[in-house]
Amino acid sequence: MRALFDQAAWLAARQHGRIGWAQLVELGVDRRRIQRWVGDGRLRRVHHGVYALGHTAPSLRGGYMAAVLACGPTAALSHRAAAHLLGLVRGAVPPPEVTVPTRAGRKRPGIVIHRARTVHRLDLATFDDIPVTIVPRILLDIAPTTEPTQLTRACHEAWVRHGTTPRHVEACIARNPTKPGARRLRTALGREVTLSELEDGFLALLREHALPAPQTNVSRHGDKVDCHWPQLDLTIELHSFRYHATRAAFETDLARRRRSRHLAFSYGDVFERPADTIAEILRAMRAAAAR
């Protein structure tokens, strides 16, 4: 019946072109019809019991959704795959990693399955309609196997992209007291970090002129600031277009920085006009010391 296929296509479209056997059965599609659709190419098998329908071209989201569907209704994308999907880590696309309750699911070729005794309901969410573990749980899962600097950067991306704070991470650790990685994650949350070529260049410029190093990427009066010298009560922001999706957001942030009366330097200030930048920093430091 055409209506059944249209219903299946609608559901698959919401799931990045992927649909599971159990979902087809729930829609009222019987075994013989599923086999007929596979035979005539309307369904293309991507995992045991999971099919591509409509959006048959390979895609990151489609591949990750198929992996979750293959591991059952209690499964969630997790670990480095989830970290990559949510923008916490960069680099090559990781293979699908899925967390399931201990007794759920079987081995699936091409999918890394993590079995957990329990997965707390507060550790589960969806991202672009894909079941995932939440950001703090992702950080906790990847902490044991992630190099410290990369873990620190992942924590920063979690804050910038998803508003994840140490309080959220501590709540997740409390829900999962037996999971390894808590100490490494707490260390990463507390590390001073440099997260861009601009920040690295700015700190190198300070070292070149024997100026004191600031604290970097710290909270100040409720805002995240790039560089702060607590002994001088001096804050400097580094101006980048990276986290501004629109011109309006870019202009709004500029206005906020002007109202804060912080010094703000751009890529050009650091790499193209370093002498002028150092002179301005020295004036600000002298004025701050005199206050």
C-alpha positions as CSV (number, residue, x, y, z in Angstrom):
1,M,0.0,0.0,0.0
2,R,1.3,3.4,-1.0
3,A,0.1,4.9,2.3
4,L,2.4,2.5,4.3
5,F,5.4,3.4,2.2
6,D,4.7,7.2,2.6
7,Q,4.5,6.8,6.4
8,A,7.8,4.9,6.4
9,A,9.4,7.5,4.2
10,W,8.1,10.3,6.5
11,L,9.6,8.6,9.5
12,A,12.9,7.9,7.7
13,A,13.2,11.5,6.7
14,R,13.1,12.5,10.3
15,Q,15.9,10.1,11.0
16,H,18.4,11.2,8.3
17,G,17.0,8.6,5.8
18,R,17.3,5.6,8.1
19,I,14.6,3.3,9.6
20,G,14.6,0.2,11.6
21,W,12.8,-3.2,11.2
22,A,10.9,-2.7,14.4
23,Q,9.8,0.7,13.3
24,L,8.5,-0.7,10.0
25,V,6.6,-3.4,11.9
26,E,5.1,-0.8,14.2
27,L,3.8,1.1,11.2
28,G,2.0,-2.1,10.0
29,V,4.5,-3.2,7.4
30,D,4.7,-7.0,7.5
31,R,7.8,-9.2,6.8
32,R,6.9,-10.0,3.3
33,R,6.4,-6.4,2.3
34,I,9.7,-5.4,3.9
35,Q,11.4,-8.2,1.9
36,R,9.7,-6.9,-1.3
37,W,10.8,-3.3,-0.7
38,V,14.4,-4.6,-0.1
39,G,14.1,-6.6,-3.3
40,D,13.0,-3.7,-5.5
41,G,15.5,-1.3,-4.0
42,R,13.1,0.9,-2.0
43,L,14.9,-0.2,1.2
44,R,18.7,-0.6,1.3
45,R,20.2,-2.6,4.2
46,V,22.9,-0.7,6.1
47,H,22.9,-2.8,9.3
48,H,21.1,-5.9,10.4
49,G,17.5,-4.7,10.8
50,V,18.3,-1.1,9.7
51,Y,17.6,0.3,6.2
52,A,18.2,3.4,4.2
53,L,15.1,4.9,2.7
54,G,15.0,8.0,0.5
55,H,18.3,9.6,1.7
56,T,20.5,6.7,0.7
57,A,23.7,8.6,0.2
58,P,26.2,8.1,3.1
59,S,26.2,10.9,5.6
60,L,27.6,11.5,9.1
61,R,24.2,11.8,10.7
62,G,22.7,9.0,8.7
63,G,25.5,6.7,9.7
64,Y,25.3,7.5,13.4
65,M,21.5,7.2,13.4
66,A,21.7,3.8,11.7
67,A,24.2,2.6,14.4
68,V,21.8,3.7,17.2
69,L,18.8,2.0,15.5
70,A,20.9,-1.2,15.0
71,C,21.6,-1.4,18.8
72,G,18.0,-1.2,19.9
73,P,15.5,1.3,21.5
74,T,17.6,1.9,24.6
75,A,20.8,2.8,22.7
76,A,22.4,6.2,22.5
77,L,25.4,7.6,20.5
78,S,28.2,8.2,22.9
79,H,32.0,8.6,23.5
80,R,34.1,10.1,20.7
81,A,31.4,9.7,18.0
82,A,29.0,11.8,20.1
83,A,31.8,14.3,20.9
84,H,32.5,14.7,17.2
85,L,28.8,15.1,16.3
86,L,28.4,17.8,19.0
87,G,31.6,19.7,18.0
88,L,33.6,18.9,21.1
89,V,36.5,17.3,19.2
90,R,37.9,17.7,15.8
91,G,39.8,15.5,13.3
92,A,38.8,12.4,11.4
93,V,35.3,11.2,11.8
94,P,35.2,8.5,14.5
95,P,33.4,5.2,13.9
96,P,30.0,4.9,15.5
97,E,30.1,4.4,19.3
98,V,26.9,3.5,21.1
99,T,26.1,2.9,24.7
100,V,23.5,0.3,25.7
101,P,22.4,-1.2,29.0
102,T,24.5,-4.3,29.9
103,R,22.1,-6.9,28.6
104,A,20.9,-5.0,25.5
105,G,22.0,-5.5,21.9
106,R,24.4,-7.8,20.2
107,K,27.7,-7.2,18.4
108,R,27.3,-5.2,15.3
109,P,30.0,-5.0,12.6
110,G,31.3,-1.5,12.3
111,I,29.9,-0.3,15.6
112,V,31.8,0.1,18.8
113,I,29.3,-0.9,21.6
114,H,29.8,0.2,25.2
115,R,27.8,-1.7,27.7
116,A,26.8,0.2,30.9
117,R,25.2,-1.4,34.0
118,T,22.8,1.5,34.0
119,V,22.4,4.7,31.9
120,H,20.7,7.4,34.0
121,R,17.7,9.0,32.2
122,L,19.3,12.4,32.9
123,D,22.3,11.4,30.9
124,L,20.2,10.9,27.7
125,A,19.1,13.4,25.2
126,T,18.7,13.9,21.5
127,F,20.7,16.0,19.0
128,D,19.2,16.6,15.6
129,D,16.8,13.7,16.4
130,I,19.7,11.3,17.1
131,P,19.6,9.7,20.6
132,V,22.8,10.8,22.4
133,T,24.3,10.9,25.8
134,I,24.5,14.5,27.2
135,V,27.6,16.6,27.0
136,P,28.9,16.1,30.6
137,R,28.5,12.3,30.1
138,I,30.4,12.5,26.8
139,L,33.2,14.3,28.5
140,L,33.3,11.8,31.3
141,D,33.3,8.9,28.8
142,I,36.2,10.2,26.7
143,A,38.3,11.5,29.7
144,P,40.3,8.2,30.3
145,T,41.5,8.0,26.7
146,T,41.9,11.7,25.7
147,E,45.2,13.6,25.8
148,P,45.0,16.3,28.5
149,T,45.2,19.3,26.2
150,Q,42.5,17.8,23.9
151,L,40.3,17.1,26.8
152,T,40.7,20.7,28.0
153,R,39.7,21.9,24.6
154,A,36.7,19.6,24.6
155,C,35.6,21.1,27.9
156,H,36.0,24.6,26.4
157,E,33.9,23.7,23.3
158,A,31.3,22.2,25.7
159,W,31.0,25.6,27.4
160,V,31.1,27.7,24.2
161,R,28.7,25.5,22.1
162,H,26.4,24.0,24.8
163,G,26.7,26.1,28.0
164,T,28.1,23.1,29.9
165,T,29.6,24.3,33.2
166,P,31.7,22.5,35.9
167,R,28.4,22.2,38.0
168,H,26.8,20.2,35.2
169,V,29.9,17.9,35.0
170,E,29.9,17.4,38.8
171,A,26.3,16.4,38.7
172,C,27.0,13.8,36.0
173,I,30.0,12.4,38.0
174,A,27.8,12.1,41.1
175,R,25.3,10.0,39.0
176,N,28.1,7.8,37.7
177,P,30.4,7.4,40.7
178,T,32.1,4.2,39.4
179,K,33.1,5.5,36.0
180,P,36.8,6.2,35.5
181,G,38.0,9.5,34.3
182,A,36.5,11.9,36.9
183,R,39.9,13.0,38.2
184,R,41.3,13.7,34.7
185,L,38.1,15.6,33.8
186,R,38.2,17.8,36.9
187,T,41.9,18.6,36.1
188,A,40.9,19.5,32.5
189,L,38.2,21.8,33.7
190,G,40.6,23.6,35.9
191,R,43.5,24.0,33.4
192,E,44.5,27.2,31.9
193,V,44.1,26.8,28.1
194,T,44.9,28.4,24.9
195,L,42.4,27.6,22.2
196,S,43.4,29.4,19.1
197,E,46.2,30.6,17.0
198,L,45.3,34.1,18.1
199,E,45.6,33.2,21.8
200,D,48.8,31.3,21.3
201,G,50.3,34.3,19.4
202,F,49.2,36.8,22.0
203,L,50.8,34.8,24.8
204,A,54.0,34.4,22.8
205,L,54.0,38.2,22.3
206,L,53.8,38.7,26.1
207,R,56.6,36.2,26.7
208,E,58.8,37.9,24.1
209,H,58.5,41.2,26.0
210,A,58.8,39.6,29.4
211,L,55.3,40.6,30.5
212,P,53.5,38.6,33.1
213,A,51.3,35.8,31.9
214,P,47.5,36.1,32.4
215,Q,44.9,33.6,33.4
216,T,43.2,32.5,30.3
217,N,39.6,31.6,29.5
218,V,38.3,32.3,33.0
219,S,34.9,33.5,34.4
220,R,34.8,37.2,35.4
221,H,31.6,38.7,36.7
222,G,29.5,36.0,35.0
223,D,31.3,36.3,31.6
224,K,34.0,34.2,30.1
225,V,37.0,36.4,29.4
226,D,40.1,35.5,27.3
227,C,42.9,37.0,29.5
228,H,42.8,38.3,33.0
229,W,45.5,39.5,35.4
230,P,44.0,39.3,38.9
231,Q,46.9,41.2,40.6
232,L,46.2,44.2,38.3
233,D,42.4,43.7,37.9
234,L,43.1,43.9,34.2
235,T,41.2,42.0,31.5
236,I,42.0,41.8,27.8
237,E,39.8,40.2,25.2
238,L,41.0,38.7,21.9
239,H,38.8,39.5,19.0
240,S,37.8,36.7,16.7
241,F,35.0,36.1,14.2
242,R,35.0,32.4,14.9
243,Y,32.1,32.1,17.4
244,H,29.8,34.7,15.6
245,A,27.4,33.0,13.3
246,T,26.1,36.4,12.0
247,R,27.2,39.9,11.5
248,A,24.6,41.0,14.1
249,A,26.1,38.7,16.7
250,F,29.5,40.0,15.8
251,E,28.4,43.6,16.3
252,T,26.5,42.8,19.5
253,D,29.7,41.3,21.0
254,L,31.8,44.3,20.0
255,A,29.3,46.6,21.8
256,R,29.4,44.4,24.9
257,R,33.2,44.5,24.9
258,R,33.2,48.3,24.6
259,R,30.8,48.6,27.5
260,S,33.0,46.4,29.6
261,R,35.9,48.8,29.0
262,H,38.3,45.9,28.5
263,L,41.1,46.2,26.0
264,A,40.4,44.1,22.9
265,F,42.9,43.0,20.3
266,S,42.4,41.3,16.9
267,Y,44.5,39.0,14.8
268,G,45.9,42.0,13.0
269,D,46.8,43.7,16.3
270,V,48.8,40.6,17.5
271,F,50.5,39.5,14.2
272,E,50.6,42.6,12.1
273,R,50.9,45.5,14.6
274,P,52.7,43.9,17.6
275,A,54.7,47.0,18.6
276,D,51.6,49.1,18.9
277,T,49.8,46.3,20.8
278,I,52.6,45.9,23.3
279,A,52.7,49.7,23.9
280,E,49.0,49.8,24.6
281,I,49.3,46.8,27.0
282,L,52.1,48.5,28.9
283,R,50.1,51.7,29.3
284,A,47.2,49.7,30.6
285,M,49.3,47.7,33.0
286,R,50.9,50.9,34.4
287,A,47.6,52.5,34.8
288,A,46.2,49.4,36.5
289,A,49.2,49.2,38.9
290,A,48.7,52.9,39.8
291,R,45.1,52.4,40.8
